Amino acid sequence: MSARAARRVSGPRARAGGRAPDPLAPLRRAFERHLRVTLVRRLRAPGVLGRAIRYAALSPGKRLRPLLALATCEAVGGDWRRALPAAVAVECVHAFSLVHDDLPALDDDDVRRGRPTTHRKFGEATAILAGDALLAFAFEELAQLAGEGVPAPRVVEAIVRLAYSSGGERLVGGQALDLAAEGRRVTARQVESIHANKTGALMGAAMGLGAIAGGGSIGVATRFQLAGSLLGEAFQIQDDLLNAGSTTRRLGKRAGSDAARGKATYPRAAGEAASRAAVAVRLAYVTALVRADTRRPRRLLALLGTIAGRDR
């Protein structure tokens, strides 16, 4: 879906009961439509593989990473619709990582986003291939930034940043560190390293790509990428706390699995009180940066508020 088409589905829509509309709702609606249309029209994998790809990518989720890309694009002064290809790209990388993380050889999970994981639904071989296809498609889609008017050198910069953030030194490397730490005593610093790579890298890329699409300087994009990495650490610490204290039904994935597998978590390494303090410090830093370094921060600040108050 082009940016022009996105405008037709992004008008304000009041909530029932006269409450103020959700400022993120137009972004969310436009993104969901763009993701669905893009996958159906441009990722035409055959048969069961195509169904598995769409099952993995279109399953209901928070869409935090694509919303970060769109809201950051707007915050630095750009039209958020321009960042739709970047938003789809980071969500495809995220979906790939979830499909592979859930496999029996890694985290061995049966439930994701409130329904069977992709390998439980379609089999392990098809799930692996679906993840592979989503990762490749992310870069094909990211190149579409050129069609939204982003200059070619900045498109290349975006591709390089997403590739690095998704690879062996960051996201995939973080997963390797996470596996290596299972069942071992870990320090808070070691857990921070896992979180910074496994979760922080892609959130950082989402904000960095949004800044690039929005016309921010390379320095601004780098600052937002760092902020996004810290936001990812805060998000993962929250995840660790929720995994220990919530339910499978509420989380949409298996609760208590971290303790059962001896995972390296921040609460296990530093305690609950220190974990909550670490979340607060990171969120405060990111919020301060957004307030100081953006022209139109309203929606990005609203998104940070939803992250701060999340309970699932």
C-alpha positions as CSV (number, residue, x, y, z in Angstrom):
1,M,0.0,0.0,0.0
2,S,1.4,3.4,-1.0
3,A,1.6,6.3,1.4
4,R,-1.3,7.9,-0.5
5,A,-3.5,4.9,0.1
6,A,-2.5,4.9,3.7
7,R,-4.0,8.3,4.1
8,R,-7.4,7.0,3.2
9,V,-7.5,4.6,6.2
10,S,-5.8,6.9,8.8
11,G,-8.3,9.5,9.6
12,P,-9.3,10.1,13.3
13,R,-11.9,7.8,14.7
14,A,-13.4,8.6,18.1
15,R,-13.7,5.9,20.7
16,A,-17.0,4.8,22.1
17,G,-18.4,6.7,25.0
18,G,-16.9,10.1,24.0
19,R,-13.3,9.3,25.1
20,A,-10.4,10.9,23.3
21,P,-9.2,8.8,20.4
22,D,-6.1,6.7,20.6
23,P,-3.4,8.8,18.9
24,L,-1.7,5.6,17.7
25,A,-4.8,4.1,16.2
26,P,-4.4,5.6,12.7
27,L,-0.8,4.3,12.5
28,R,-1.8,0.9,13.7
29,R,-4.7,0.6,11.2
30,A,-2.6,1.8,8.3
31,F,0.3,-0.5,9.2
32,E,-2.0,-3.6,9.5
33,R,-3.5,-2.9,6.1
34,H,-0.1,-2.2,4.5
35,L,1.4,-5.4,6.0
36,R,-1.5,-7.6,4.8
37,V,-1.6,-6.2,1.3
38,T,2.1,-6.3,0.9
39,L,2.4,-10.0,2.0
40,V,-0.5,-11.1,-0.2
41,R,0.6,-9.2,-3.3
42,R,4.4,-9.5,-3.1
43,L,5.3,-12.5,-1.1
44,R,3.7,-15.2,-3.1
45,A,5.2,-18.3,-1.6
46,P,3.6,-21.6,-2.8
47,G,1.0,-23.6,-0.9
48,V,1.5,-24.4,2.8
49,L,4.6,-22.2,3.0
50,G,2.6,-19.1,2.0
51,R,0.0,-19.9,4.6
52,A,2.7,-20.4,7.3
53,I,4.3,-17.1,6.4
54,R,1.0,-15.2,6.7
55,Y,0.1,-17.1,9.9
56,A,3.4,-16.0,11.5
57,A,3.4,-12.4,10.3
58,L,-0.2,-11.5,10.6
59,S,-0.9,-13.1,13.9
60,P,-2.3,-10.5,16.4
61,G,0.5,-8.7,18.3
62,K,1.4,-5.4,19.9
63,R,3.2,-4.2,16.7
64,L,5.5,-2.3,18.9
65,R,8.5,-2.2,16.5
66,P,6.6,-1.0,13.5
67,L,4.8,1.6,15.6
68,L,8.2,2.8,16.8
69,A,9.4,3.2,13.2
70,L,6.3,5.2,12.2
71,A,6.1,7.3,15.3
72,T,9.8,8.1,15.2
73,C,9.6,9.1,11.6
74,E,6.9,11.6,12.5
75,A,8.7,12.8,15.6
76,V,11.8,13.9,13.7
77,G,9.5,15.9,11.3
78,G,8.6,13.4,8.5
79,D,5.3,12.1,7.3
80,W,4.9,8.7,9.2
81,R,3.4,7.1,6.1
82,R,6.8,7.4,4.4
83,A,8.2,4.8,6.9
84,L,5.6,2.1,6.2
85,P,8.2,-0.1,4.3
86,A,10.6,0.2,7.2
87,A,7.8,-0.7,9.6
88,V,6.9,-3.8,7.6
89,A,10.6,-4.8,7.4
90,V,11.2,-4.7,11.1
91,E,8.0,-6.6,11.8
92,C,9.0,-9.3,9.3
93,V,12.4,-9.6,11.0
94,H,10.6,-9.8,14.4
95,A,8.2,-12.5,13.1
96,F,11.1,-14.5,11.7
97,S,12.9,-14.3,15.1
98,L,9.7,-15.5,17.0
99,V,9.1,-18.4,14.6
100,H,12.7,-19.6,15.0
101,D,12.9,-18.9,18.8
102,D,9.8,-21.1,19.4
103,L,11.3,-24.1,17.6
104,P,12.1,-27.2,19.8
105,A,15.9,-26.7,19.2
106,L,15.7,-23.3,20.8
107,D,12.9,-22.2,23.3
108,D,10.5,-25.1,22.5
109,D,7.3,-23.1,22.9
110,D,3.8,-24.3,22.0
111,V,1.9,-21.0,22.2
112,R,2.6,-17.6,20.8
113,R,0.2,-14.6,20.7
114,G,-2.6,-16.7,22.1
115,R,-2.5,-19.5,19.5
116,P,-0.3,-22.4,18.5
117,T,3.2,-21.5,17.4
118,T,4.0,-21.8,13.7
119,H,5.9,-25.1,14.0
120,R,3.0,-26.6,16.0
121,K,0.6,-25.5,13.3
122,F,2.6,-26.3,10.1
123,G,5.5,-28.5,11.2
124,E,9.1,-27.7,12.0
125,A,10.4,-27.8,8.4
126,T,7.8,-25.4,7.1
127,A,8.2,-23.1,10.1
128,I,12.0,-22.9,9.5
129,L,11.4,-22.0,5.8
130,A,8.7,-19.5,6.7
131,G,11.1,-17.7,9.0
132,D,13.8,-17.7,6.3
133,A,11.4,-16.2,3.8
134,L,10.3,-13.5,6.2
135,L,13.9,-12.5,6.9
136,A,14.7,-12.2,3.2
137,F,11.5,-10.3,2.4
138,A,12.3,-7.7,5.1
139,F,15.1,-6.4,3.0
140,E,13.2,-6.5,-0.2
141,E,10.5,-4.4,1.5
142,L,12.9,-2.0,3.1
143,A,14.2,-1.2,-0.4
144,Q,10.8,0.2,-1.1
145,L,11.7,3.3,0.9
146,A,13.0,4.6,-2.4
147,G,9.4,4.6,-3.7
148,E,8.4,6.8,-0.8
149,G,10.9,9.4,-1.8
150,V,13.8,8.5,0.6
151,P,17.1,9.2,-1.2
152,A,19.1,6.2,-2.3
153,P,22.1,6.7,0.0
154,R,19.7,6.8,3.0
155,V,17.9,3.6,1.8
156,V,21.3,1.9,1.7
157,E,22.0,3.2,5.2
158,A,18.7,1.8,6.4
159,I,19.4,-1.6,4.8
160,V,22.9,-1.8,6.4
161,R,21.5,-0.9,9.9
162,L,18.7,-3.5,9.7
163,A,21.1,-6.2,8.4
164,Y,23.6,-5.5,11.2
165,S,20.9,-5.4,13.9
166,S,19.4,-8.7,12.7
167,G,22.6,-10.7,12.4
168,G,25.2,-12.7,14.3
169,E,26.5,-9.8,16.3
170,R,23.1,-8.5,17.5
171,L,19.7,-10.3,17.3
172,V,20.9,-13.8,16.3
173,G,24.0,-13.4,18.5
174,G,21.8,-12.5,21.4
175,Q,19.8,-15.6,20.9
176,A,23.0,-17.6,21.0
177,L,24.0,-15.9,24.3
178,D,20.6,-16.6,25.7
179,L,20.9,-20.3,24.9
180,A,24.4,-20.5,26.3
181,A,23.3,-19.0,29.6
182,E,20.5,-21.4,30.2
183,G,20.9,-23.2,33.6
184,R,23.9,-21.1,34.5
185,R,24.4,-18.5,37.2
186,V,24.5,-15.1,35.4
187,T,25.2,-11.5,36.5
188,A,23.0,-8.5,35.8
189,R,25.6,-7.3,33.3
190,Q,25.6,-10.5,31.4
191,V,21.8,-10.4,31.2
192,E,22.0,-6.8,30.0
193,S,24.2,-8.0,27.1
194,I,21.7,-10.7,26.1
195,H,18.8,-8.2,26.2
196,A,20.7,-5.5,24.4
197,N,21.3,-7.9,21.5
198,K,18.3,-10.2,21.5
199,T,15.6,-7.5,22.0
200,G,17.3,-4.1,22.0
201,A,18.9,-4.3,18.6
202,L,15.7,-4.6,16.6
203,M,13.9,-2.0,18.6
204,G,16.9,0.3,18.1
205,A,16.8,-0.4,14.4
206,A,13.1,0.4,14.3
207,M,13.7,3.8,15.7
208,G,16.8,4.4,13.7
209,L,15.0,3.5,10.4
210,G,12.1,5.7,11.4
211,A,14.5,8.6,11.8
212,I,16.1,7.9,8.5
213,A,12.8,7.8,6.7
214,G,11.7,11.0,8.4
215,G,14.7,13.0,7.1
216,G,16.6,13.1,10.4
217,S,20.4,13.4,10.2
218,I,22.6,10.3,10.5
219,G,23.5,11.6,14.0
220,V,19.9,11.8,15.0
221,A,19.2,8.3,13.6
222,T,22.1,7.0,15.7
223,R,20.9,8.6,18.9
224,F,17.4,7.2,18.3
225,Q,18.9,3.7,17.6
226,L,20.7,3.8,20.9
227,A,17.5,4.9,22.7
228,G,15.6,2.1,21.0
229,S,18.2,-0.4,22.2
230,L,17.7,0.8,25.8
231,L,14.0,0.7,25.3
232,G,14.3,-2.9,24.2
233,E,16.3,-3.7,27.3
234,A,13.5,-2.2,29.4
235,F,10.9,-4.1,27.5
236,Q,12.7,-7.4,27.9
237,I,13.1,-6.9,31.7
238,Q,9.4,-6.2,31.8
239,D,8.9,-9.5,29.9
240,D,11.0,-11.3,32.4
241,L,8.9,-9.9,35.3
242,L,5.6,-10.7,33.5
243,N,6.7,-14.3,32.6
244,A,7.3,-15.0,36.3
245,G,4.1,-13.3,37.6
246,S,1.4,-13.6,35.0
247,T,-0.7,-16.3,33.3
248,T,-0.4,-18.0,29.9
249,R,-3.9,-16.7,29.0
250,R,-3.0,-13.1,29.8
251,L,0.4,-13.2,28.1
252,G,-0.6,-15.1,25.0
253,K,2.4,-17.4,25.5
254,R,3.5,-19.9,28.1
255,A,4.0,-18.3,31.6
256,G,6.7,-19.5,33.9
257,S,8.7,-20.9,31.0
258,D,11.8,-18.8,31.9
259,A,12.1,-20.5,35.4
260,A,11.3,-23.9,34.0
261,R,14.2,-23.7,31.5
262,G,16.6,-21.9,33.8
263,K,16.7,-18.8,31.5
264,A,19.0,-15.9,32.2
265,T,16.6,-13.2,33.4
266,Y,17.1,-9.9,35.0
267,P,14.9,-10.6,38.0
268,R,16.8,-13.9,38.6
269,A,20.2,-12.0,38.4
270,A,19.3,-8.8,40.2
271,G,16.0,-9.3,42.0
272,E,12.6,-7.8,41.4
273,A,13.1,-4.4,42.9
274,A,16.3,-3.8,41.0
275,S,14.6,-5.0,37.8
276,R,11.8,-2.5,38.2
277,A,14.3,0.3,38.9
278,A,16.3,-0.7,35.7
279,V,13.1,-0.4,33.6
280,A,12.3,3.0,35.1
281,V,15.8,4.4,34.4
282,R,15.8,3.2,30.8
283,L,12.3,4.6,30.1
284,A,13.2,7.9,31.6
285,Y,16.3,8.2,29.4
286,V,14.4,7.4,26.2
287,T,11.6,9.8,27.1
288,A,14.0,12.6,27.9
289,L,15.7,12.1,24.5
290,V,12.4,12.2,22.6
291,R,11.3,15.4,24.4
292,A,14.6,17.1,23.7
293,D,15.4,15.9,20.2
294,T,12.1,15.9,18.2
295,R,9.8,18.3,16.5
296,R,6.5,16.3,16.8
297,P,6.8,13.9,19.7
298,R,3.2,13.4,20.7
299,R,2.6,10.0,19.3
300,L,6.0,8.7,20.1
301,L,5.6,9.8,23.7
302,A,2.1,8.1,23.8
303,L,3.7,4.9,22.6
304,L,6.4,5.1,25.3
305,G,3.6,5.5,27.8
306,T,1.9,2.3,26.7
307,I,5.2,0.5,27.1
308,A,5.7,1.9,30.5
309,G,2.3,0.7,31.6
310,R,2.1,-2.7,29.9
311,D,0.8,-5.7,31.8
312,R,1.2,-8.4,29.1
